[in-house]
């Protein structure tokens, strides 16, 4: 259950940072879980190491899943970093326990500096070293970026441990004995300042993101303008060729080559120009013969693509055939191809005829070249004469054919955006005419399938600029995204500097608060212990001095009586005895004063101890006395140890006084019972007897302090019990026991008690 709670706490403390990163698109270099892991291992040791490891694994899994990574990419990036985080916390806990102690009070400057320095900057090099090395060796991170990522990771873990470890330490059960009055004094200013630093970081980061949005949006606007200018040049070049065919009755291949050479050289992205005459069913045989004669190739036919291969075209009413194309050698394979046989090309042809203007196709697979290539066609109808042309099939007498431009938009983007101005941007050009899934036509630069890298823009908030524009009857969209180098070549955001400065101030403030409150707490605790011990010492001196004073008074009275009796006064041995008795009383009185001064300077220190052990020692001391009196000692709840924080000597004095009071009040044959009971609120020590019990109201505890029902007693025992109880923050309750006599309960609250850890002692 403890490991499950630790793992849940690790995930719970990490989730707010993950949520802020996701919400803001920023990388918040803060890891409260690093402080939690260290504190848990320092408090409970290696048994909770599996919980720390499980929490780190789940957190890394959630982090990578939030970025959209596939399962195959998770394995190398969650195991080793999680092990590094666990090893880092374990090393920090071991070093702090060795040099500062397993339960540091953080009240001295040396302890504070060692605690924060060892657990923070020193131990926190482990997780970044293992994590970044794994990412570099796995190809997820470039060597050039590794040092910066490692430095940011190290700073985030170090400052998180420095800020959150002391705050988490004071929240653990059983540790607040060292933090009386310090918790909120340290925690509240630190948490407020940390929240303020994070808030300023998010605000500055939001301003930076808005600036980046505007920058990318302006880049998209400029890119779309440049691209539209180039596309307009393409249309003008194609229109000039169409005018040339409209003015010429017949154009030979050599004439076509001459007229297209300059157009091809000056037009970016234009890979081929072709003349595609309209050929009817009746004209097909003569056209094929002419085609074979012009190019000296008897295999040339009107063809179409069926099932991925070129086959002779079926007997259609009309064909739009590639009769002339340049550059010839690179595009020879396209000769004779009926572009109307392809539905995508036919759609553009029909639309061009219907609206009598240049139209573009959707992205298509080109038929020329050794490998399949993606491109688009722009088709311009060339009529026989001015007139209205409605469809290709019905306008044989009005339409001569089409001037067709073949475009590779990848080459167009490469030529338009080859300047350094665009080197830090990714550009995607898509056809979005259908309104469904965009059809990618080109990208720049050409991207190869690679594994996502840790420093890729997938870690950042999505920055993107889009522009849509019409082009030859189609709707195109240009999408602009920043590359990783875009962020490196821009001025860094001030958000990170604000956060680092703010967290550094918080760390220094918390160190100062720990020191100030620690010194004050130590002084206050020392003064309280000294005052309480002085009361006990004064009461002890009072109990001894009272009968001695009475004895001195009696000796003086005897001296006075003897002086009146002449016969007794003449006895020198009696006078000598009286003088010796008086000197002895004065000597004992001086000794008591010296003991009081000596005890008042004694310092006590609270340490972890077993209350059952204290009770057993006290029972062994009074065992023989009880046997002599014929009183039976009973015990309950001493089977298992009951750990708490306290002073062994004071607690033993407390138990002994309660037992001796019960023994003196219990007649022969009676019973004295001692019990230790644990509840969720603390530990209760109960001593009960079968004597006469308290006289009067037991709810008034002051009634029995410095008062006694014994002849010659002064009630100092219960006063000492109360003083020791107050030193341990305990409450005393008087009552009637079920045995018939008196019952005294001393309740030690939870902050003084510790968890049970094993079997207890048995009273022999």
N, C-alpha and C positions, 0 to 999 in steps of 0.2 A: 504493500500500500504506500509505503514511503517513496519508493521509486516511481510509482505511478503519479503521486502528488508532485514529485520533483519534475518529471517529464511534462506534466500538465502546466506547472508553473513556468517552465522554460518556454513552452509554446505561448502561454498567455502573455508573458512579458515581451516576447518577440513580436507578437501579432500587431500591436499598435504601430511599430516602426514599419512593418511590411505594409500595413494599410495606408499609412501616410505616404510611403514611397509610391504605392499604386495610385493613390488619389492625386498626388501633386506632380507625379512624373519626375521627382527628384530622388537622389540617392542620399538618404539621411545616414551619416556615419555614426550611428548610435546603436549600442547593443546592450540593453539592460540585462539580457539573459546571460551575458558573460559575467556580470557581477553576481547574479543569482547562482550560477553554477559554482563559482568560487566559494560563496558563502555556505552553500549546502555541503560541499566537500570539506570545508573547514569545520563545520559544526558536527556532521555525522560521519565523515570519513569515507573510505572506499566503498562501503556497502551501497551508497547512493550513486556510484559511478554509472551503473546501467541506466538509471533514470536520466542522468545528464546526457549520456550518449543517445538514448532514444529521443529525447527532446530535440537535440541538435539535428538528428537525422530527419525527423518530421518537419522541422523548420526549413531545412535546406530543400526538402522535397516540395514544400508549399511555395518557397521562393522561386524555384525553377519552373514549377507548374504555372505560376502566375505570369511568367513570361512567355508561355506557350511552347515550351520545349517538349520534345517527344520523350517517351520512356527510355529509348535507347541512349539518349544523351544524358540521362540523370545519373546512371551508375557511377561513372568516374568523378562526378562533381558533388556527390553527397557523402560518400563514405569517408574519404580521407579528410576533407574539411571538418566533418563532424568529429572524427577521431582527434584531429588537431585541437578543436575547441575543448574537448573533454580532457585531453592531456594538458592543455594550458591551464585549465581550472585546477586539475589535480596537482600540477607542479606549484602553482601559486599557493594552494592550501598547505602543501607540505613545507614550503619555504617559510610561510608566515607562522605556521605552528612551531617550527624549529627556532626561528629568530625572535618572534614576538610572543608566541604562546597560543594554545588552542582556544582560549577564551579571552581574547584581547579586550581590555577595557577602553583603549584609545583615550587615555587621560594624560599621557606624557608625550612630549614632543618627539622623543626618540621612537616610541612605539607607533605614533601616528605616521611619521615619515617612513619607517620601515614597512609598516602595513600597506600604505598606499604605494610606495615605490616598488616593493616586491610584487604585490598582486597586480599592479598596473603596468608601468613601462617595462619592467624586467620580464615578467612571465608572459606578457601579451605579445611577445615576438614569435611564439610557437605556432599559434593558429595561422597568422598571415604567411609565415614561412612555408608551412605544409600546404595550405590552400592555394596560394599563388603558384608554388612550384608545380602542383598538380595541374593547374589550368594551363601553365606554359608548356609542360611536357605533353599534355593532351592536345595541344594546338588551339586551345580556346582563347589564349591571351598571347599577344606579341611580347617579345622580350623588351622592346622599347617602352611598353606601357606597364611592365610588371612592377617596376620600382614605385611608380606612382600609386598603383592599386594596393601594393603591399603597405606603403606608408599610410594611406588613408585607412586601411583595415586596422593597422596597428594603433593608430591614433583613436579610432572609434572604440576599439576594445579597451584601450588603456583609460581613456577618459570615462567610459561607462563604468568600469570597475571602481575608479576613484570616486565617482559620484554616487553610484547606486549600492556598492558593497556595504559601506557603513550604514546606509539607511535600511537595507535589507537585514543587516546583522541585528539592529536594535529591535526589529519586528519578530525575531525568532523567540519562541517560548523559553523561559529560563535564563535569558540573557539580560533582562532589564534590571537585574540587581546592580549592574554596572552603569546604568543609564538613568538614575533617578533625576527627574527634572531636565534631562538633556534631549529627550526624543524630539519634541516639537521644536525646540530651540535650534536643533541642527537640521531636522527634516524639512520644516516649513520653508525657511529661506532658500534652501538648496533646490527644492522642488519648484518653487515659484520662479527662481532664476533660470532653472533648466527649461521650464515651460516658456519663459520669455525668450530665451535664446532660440528654441525651436520655432517659436512663432515668428521671430524676426527672420530666421532662415527660410521659412516657408513664404513669407511676404516677399523677401528679396528674390527668392527663386521664382515666384509667380510673376514678378515684374520682368525678370530675365526671360522667362518663357514667353511672355507676351511680346517682348522685343524680338525673340527668335521667330515667333509666329509671323510678325509683320515682315521680318527679313525674308523668310521663305516665301511669303505671299508676294512680295515685290519681285523676288527672283522668278516665281512662276509667271507673273505678269510679263516681265521682260522676255522670258523664254518663249512665251506664246506669241508675242509680237514679232520676235526674230523669225520664228518658224513660219508664221503667216506671210511674212515678207518673202521668204524663200519659196513658199508654195505659190504665191502670186506670180513669182518669176517663172515657175514651172508652167503654170497655166498660160502665161503669155507666150512662152516658147512653143507650147503645143498648139496654141491658137494660130501662131504665125505659120506653122507647118500645115495646118488645116486650110488656111487661106491660100497657101501655095498649091495645094491639091485642088482647091476650088477653082483656081484660075488656070490650071493646066489640064489639057485634055488627056494627056497620057504622060506618065512619069516612068522612066526606065530605072532599073536597079542602080545603074551608075549615077544617074541624076539624083536619085533618092539618097545615095551615099554622100554625094557632094553637098546636098542641101541640109543634111542632118548632122554633118560632122561638127560644125561650130556649135550647134544647139547642144549636142551631147557633151562637148567639152566645157561649156559654160554653165550647165544646169546641174546643181548638186542633187544626188540621189536618183538621177535619171539613168537607168542602166540600159534601156533599149527604146527605140522608136520603130513603129511598124505601120505599114499601110495594109488595111484589111478591107478589101472590096466586098461588096454584097454579091453573092453568086447564087442564082436561082437553080432549080433542078434542071432546067433546060440548058443552062449555061455551064453546068458542072463538067461535062466531058471536054469541051473546048478549053475551059480554064485549066484543067489538070494537064492537058497537052501543052498549053502555053507555059505553065509552071515548070514542066520537065525540060522544055526547050531553053527557057531562060537560065536555068541553073545546071543543065546538062546532067540531070539525075532522073532516070526513068522510074525510080522507086517513089518519087514524090506523088502523094495523093492527098486529098482532103481527109483529114483524120480527126478523131475525137478520143477522149480518154474513157476507157471502160475497164473497171476493176483494177485500176492502177497502171494500166499499160495503154500505149497508143495503138488504136485499131482504125481501119478505114471507117469513115463516117457513114452513118445510115442515110437512107434516101429521104432527106428533109426537103421541104418546099424551098428553103433558102439556107445559105451558109454565109458566115462572116469569117473569111479565111485570111490567115497571115500570108500575104503574097510578097511583101518586101519588109526586111528588118535589118536594123543596124544597131550596134556593130554586128556584122554578119557572122564571122567565125564563132564568136561566143554564143550566138543565139540561133545558129543554123537549125538546131533541133526543133525550133518553133515553126518552121516553114510548113505550110499546108494545114496547120492546126485550125480547126473551126472553133473560134472562141464562143460562138453562140451555143455550142453543144453543152457548155458548162452552165448550170443554173445561176451561179453567182455572177458570172460574166454576162449572161443573157439578161439578167435583171438590170444591170447598169446600161446595156445597149438599149433596151426598151425604154428605160427612163430618159436616156439621152435623146432618143428620137421623139419621145412624147413632149418634152419641154424644150427641145431644140437647143441644148447647151451641153457643155462638158459635164460628165458625170464620172464618179469614182466607184470602184468596186469595194466590197468588203475585203478583208485580208484573204488572199488566195495562195495556193501552191503553184509556183511557176513551173512551166513545162520545160524551159530551156535550162541548160547547165547539167553538170554531171550529178549533182545532188539536189534534192528537193529544197527549194528556197521559198520563203514567205515574202510576198510583196503585194502591191496593189496595181491595178490598171486604171488609167484615166482615159476615157473614150470620148472622142469629139466627132459627131456626125458630119459628113461632107455630102450635101445634097447635089443632085444634078443641076438644079436651078432653084431659084427662090420659090418657096411654097411651103405649105403646111404638110408635115410628115407626121403620121400618127403612130404606126407600128412598123417594125422591120419587115414583117411578112407581107404587109399590104402596100409597101412603098417601093417596090422594085424599080418602077419607072421614075421615081423621084430621088432615090438615094444611091449615091455611088459607093459609099462605104464609110470607113471610120479611120481616123488617125488615132493611134493608140500609143500611149506612153507607159512604159513599164518602170515602176519605181520600187527601189529598195529603201525603205524609210530608216533602216539602221544606218545606212550610209549617209542619208540626209542628216540625221541627228549628229553623226560623227563629224560631218563637215561644218555644220552650223555651230556646234557647241564644243569645238576643239580648242578654244582659247582658254587660258588659265582662269578666266572669270568663272567657268563652270566646272572646274576640276573637282570641287568638293561636293558636287550634287549628283544625284541619280535622277534620270529622266525616263519616264515611261509614256509612250504614246499609244493610245487605245482607241478603238472604234466603239462608240456607245450608241449607235443609231438605233439598235433594236430595243434599247431600254432594259435588256436583261444583263447577263454577265458581260462585262467589257471584253472585247477581243483585242488582245495585245498585238500591236503591229511592229513596235520597235522599242528598244531600250538603249540608253547610253549612260555609262559605258557598258560594254557587253559583260554580263555577269555570268560567272560560272558557279555551278552548284558546289557550295562549300559548307562546312559545318558552321553554325552560328558561333560567333565569338562573344566572350563575356563583355567586351567593350563595344559591341555592336549597338546600333541604335535601338535594337529591340529592348535594351535595358532602359532606354530613356522614354520619356513621354513622346507619343507619335507626333512628329512634325511633318506637315505635308501641305503643299500648295497645289491647287487644281485650277485649270482653266479649260473651258469648253468653247469650241468654235466650229462653225460650219465649213465644210470643204468639199466642193464638187458634189453636192447632193447628199453628203454624209455628215454625221456629227462626230467630231473627234474630241478627245480629252487628253490634255497634257498634264501629267502628274510629276511633281518635283519633290524629292525627298533629300534630306541631308545625309551625306556619308560620314563615317566616324571622323575623317580628317576635317570636316566642316567645323566640328566643335573644338578641335585642337588649334585651328587657325583663326579662331575668333577670340576676342578678349574673354578671360575667364569670368564666370559669374561671381559677383560679390557675396552671394548667399553663403557659399562654403566658408569664406573668410569670416563672415559675421558669426556663423555657427562655431567655428573653431575658437574664435576670440571669446565668445560668450561662454562656451563650456570650460575654457581655461579659467575664466574669472570665477565660474561656479566652483571649480575644483579648489582654487585658492581660498574662496570664501568658506567652503566646507571644512577645509583643513584648519583655518583660523577658528571657526566655531567649535570644532572638535577640541582644539587645544584650550580655548577659553573655558568652555563648559567642563572639560576634563579637570582642569586645575581647580575650578570652583567646586566641582563635585567631590574631588579628593579632599579638599580643605573642609567642606561641610561634613563629609562622612567622618573624617578624623576627629573633628570637633564634637560631633554627636557621640561617637564612641567614647571619647575621653570624658564627656559630661556624664554619660550613663554609667561608665565605669567608676567615676568619682562618687556617684550616688551609691553604687553598690559597696564601694570601699568605705564610704562614710557610715553606711548602715552596718557594715561588718564591725567597724571600730566602735560603733554605738553599742552593738550587742555585747561586745567583750568589755567595753568600758563601764557599762551600767552596773554589772555585778561587782566589778572592781571598785567602783565609786562607793557602792554600798559597803563593801568590805573595809575601805578606808574610813568611812564614816563610823563603822562599828569599832574599828581600832581606836579612833579618837575618843569615842564614847567610853571605851574600856580604860583608856588612858586617864580620862577625866574622873572616872569612878575610882580608879586606883589611887589617883592623887588625893582624894578625899579620905580614903582609908589609910590611916597612918601605918597600920601593920603591913598592908600589901605594898605600900609605897616604899617601905624599908627593905623590900626584897629586890635586890639588883638584877637577879636573873629574869624576873617578870618584866621589869622596866626595859631590860635589854631586848627581850623578845618583842615587846610592843614597838620599840624603835626599829627593829629589824623588819617587822611586819609593815610598818609605814613606809620604809625605804623600798621594800619589795613592791608595794602597790604603786609608788611613784615611778619605779623603774619599768614596771609593766605598762603604765600609762604612756611613758616616753616611747617605749617600744611600739605600742599601738600607733602612736603618731608617726613614727618612722615608717612602719608598714603601710600606713595610709598614704604617705607621700610617695613611697615606692610603687604601690599598686596604681596610684592615680596617673603615673606616667607610662604605664604598660599599654602597648599598642595591640590591638586585635585585628585579625584579618579573616574575612569570610572566604571559605573554600568549599568545593563540593565534598560532601560527606554523607554517610549513611546514618539516618536517625535511629534505625534499628540497632546499629552498632553502639551508638551512644547509650541507648536504653539497656542493652545487654551488659555493658561495662558497669553501669550504675547498679543493676540488679546483682551482679557479682559482688560489688562492694557491700551491699546491705544484706546479702544472703545469710551470713553468719549471725548478724544481729537479729534477723527475723527468726532464725532457728532457735536462738536463745530465748526469745520471747514466746515461742510456740505459735508463731503466725505463719500461715501458709501463703506463699507467693504464687500468683497466677499471671499468665501472660497471654496475649492475643494479638495476632497480626504481625508476629515477629518472624514469620517463615520466609519472607522475601525482603530484600533490601528496599528501603524507601529513601531515595537520594534527595538531597536538598543543599542549599547554600547556607553555611553558617560557621560559627566558631565552636569547635569541639569542646573546649574547656567551659565556656559559658553554658552550653546546652547540657553538659554533664552536671554542672552545678545546679541547673534548673531541675533536672530529673531527680538528682539526689535529695534536694530539699523537699520535693513533693513526696518522694518515697519515705523519707525520715519522718515527715509530718504525719503521714498515714500510719506508719508503724507505731509512733508514739500515741496516736489516737485510737489504735485498735487493740482490744483486749486479747489475752492469750486464747488461742484456738480460733481467732478470727482470720479473715482473708483480706489480702491487699492485691488488687488486680491492676496490671499495666497493659495498655493496648495502644497500637499505632494503626490508624485507619486512614486509607487514601480515598479521596473523592475527586471529582473533576475540578473542584475548587481549591484543593490543596491537601495538606496532611494534618491530622489531628492526633495529638498525644493525650491519652486519658489515663489518669490515676484515680482509682476508687478504692474505698475500704468499707469494712463492716462495723466501724466504730459508731460513736454517738451522732456524728454528722455535724453540720454547721448549725449554730444557734442563731435564729433570726432569718432575715430575708437574704437568700443567696444571690439575688439579682443585684445586690449592692456590693460590688467587689471591694470598694474602698473601706468597707466595714472591717475587713479581715487583714488589711495591710498595717504593719507595725502594731498589731494587736495579737494576743494569744489567749487560748483557753487553758494553757498549761501553767502550773504554778511556777513562778520565776521566769517564764518565757516572755519575750518581747515582740513576737510576731515578725522577726526579721526575715525568716525563711521565705514567707510569701512575698515580702518586699523584694528580695533578691530574685525570686521567680519572675516577678513583674518586670524588673529591670532587664533581665536577660531576654524576656519575651519582647520587650520594646526594642531591644537592639536588633532583633530578627524580624521586626514588623509583624509580630504575632499578636493574637487576641487571647485573653484569659477568660474562661467562663466557669463560675462556681455553681454547684448544684448538688442534688441529692442522688446518691448512687442506688442502683437496683439491689446492691448488697445490703442496703440499709444505712450506710454511713455517708461520708462526704465524697464528693467527686469534683475533680479539677480537670478541665480540658484546656489545652493550649493548641490553638489553631494557627498553622503556618500556611499563608495563602499560596496560590499557584506560582507566583513569581519567584518564591523561595524553593519550591519543590522541583525535582527533576524526574525524568522518566525512570521507571523500574528497569534494571538492566540484567538481573540474574538472581539466583537463589540466595537467600539470606543466611544469617548465622543462627545457630540453635543454641539456646542457653543450656549449659551443662549443669 
